[in-house]
Amino acid sequence: MFHGEQRKKIGVMGVGNLLLGDEGVGIHLIRYLEQHFVMPAEVELYDGGTAGLYLSTFVETCRALIVVDALAIAAQPGTIRVYYDDEVKPGLLQTNLSPHQVGFLETIELCRLQDREPEKLVVVGICPEQIEAGVELSATIRAVLPLLADEVINQLLRLGVTVTPRQEVLDA
């Protein structure tokens, strides 16, 4: 396990493929948070995209990590589910909805094997409506983006972090 200053931050990481509609919801959520909220210094927002194993360089520096992604769950599109710590494992969650075959779950497992995983791990997942070529979210997912942001803010509150809404929303 890392010691000292390196492990003090809380990461909020959005993952997914922006070129496949709702599969990119994690990245859209990071942008939404940047536009609507001021994060304290210990919180780092991170666009993980489809970086796969390269995400480990970010993951292993977090004492707590909140990951946002589209999940293959049997639910209505727009349904939000939250998973904690040991619930976040390959086989329990299905995240590979696009060609990023080595996803964040495999990265988390690699960090666990090296005893470098975050002390707290949360996945905030959403059931997508469409996974097809296009850079826009479906209307359904776009409509629940504020609820998804609220869930991430609630998870930060659970970790003892207060987030401040921006006085004015930043341009995209």
N, C-alpha and C positions, 0 to 999 in steps of 0.2 A: 504494500500500500504506500502511496506517496505521503510525504510528510510536509508540514509547514504551509507556506503561502500558496503553493500550487493547488491545494484542494479546498480552497475557501469559496470558490464561486458556485453559483447555482446556474446550470445551463437550461435554456429552453431551446430545443432543437426541432425544427420542422424538417421532415424528410419527404421525399416523393419526387415524381417526375412532372415538371411543369408543362411538358408537351402532351400530357395525356389527361386533360380535363381535371376531374376531381381527384385524380391520383396525386396532384400537386397541392392538395389542400394544406399540407404542413408548411410549405413555403409561403403560400398565401396568408396563412395565419401569422407567421413571423412578420410579414410586411404589415399586416393589420395591427399587430401589437406595437410595432415601431411607429406607426402613424397615430395611434390613439392613446398611447400610454408612455409615461416616463418611468423607466426601470431604475431601481437603485443600483449603485456601483457593483454590488455582489452578484447581480443577475446579468448573464450574457445571452442575448438572442443570437441564434446561429442557424443559418440556412444550410442544412446538411445535404439538400438535393438528393442525388443518387450516388454519393461518394462511397458507399459501401464500407469496406474495411478502413478506408482513409479517415472515417469518422472517429476512429479510436483515439487519434491525437487530441480531439476535443473531449470525448467521453471520459477519458482517464484523468482529465484535469478538473472534473466536477465532483464536488462532495454530494450534490444532488442533481438529478437530471430529469427534466420533463420532456418527453418526446411526443410530437404531434404527427399523426400519419393517418392515411386512409387505411381501414382494416376490412378484410373480407369476413364480415360478421353477418349472421342471419338476422337481419333487422331491416326496418324501413330506412331508405336513404335519408341521411341527416341525423340518424340516431348516434348519440355520443356515448361512448363507454370508457371507463377508466380502469386501468390495471396497475397493480402495485408490485414492486420488488420481485418476489419469486413467481408471480403470475406472468412475468415478462420472460417468456422462453419460446424458442422455436418449437413448434408442435402444439403449443397452447394458443398462440396468436398467429394469424395468417396476414402477413404484411406485404409479401411480394406480389403485388397486383400488376406490376409492369416489368420491363426488362432489367430493372436493378436487382438482379438475382442474389447478390450478396448484399443483404440489407442491414438495417441497424440491429436486428435481433442477433445475427451472427457476430456482429461487432461487439455487442454486449457480452456474448458468450466468450469471445476471445479475451476481452478485458477481465471477465470473471476468472478464466483460466490463469491469467497472469496476476490475479489478486489486485487488479487496478480498476474495478468497477466502482461506480458511485455508491456512497453509503445508502442513499435513497434513490429509487428509480420509479418513475411514473410514466405510463403511456396513456395519453389522451387520444383515443381513436374515434374515427367517425366512419359510418357506413356511406360509401360513395354512391352516387346515382349513375354516373357515366364515367367509364374509363375508355376513352377514345381520343384520337388525335384532335388536339385543340388546346389552346392556352388559357381558355376561360373556364371558370367553375360553372357547374350547372346552376340554374336558378335556385334549386332546393338547397344546395350546399352554400351558395352565396348568402342566402337568407339566414342560415344558422351560424354563419361565421362569427357574429357577435356572441352567440351562446357558447361557441367553442372557446372564444377568447375569455369569456367569463369563467369557464371551467379551468382554464390555465391560471387565471388570476386567483381562483379559489385554491388551487393546488399550491401556488406560491404563498398564499396566506397560511396554509397548513404548515409550510416550512418556515413560518415566522417572518415573511417578507411582505411589506406593504408596497403596493404599486399605485402611482398617482395618475389619474386621467389627465391628458393634455388639455390645456385651456382651448387650444385651437388644433384641429386635426391637421396633420401634415399632408401635403400633396403626395400622391403615389409616385 
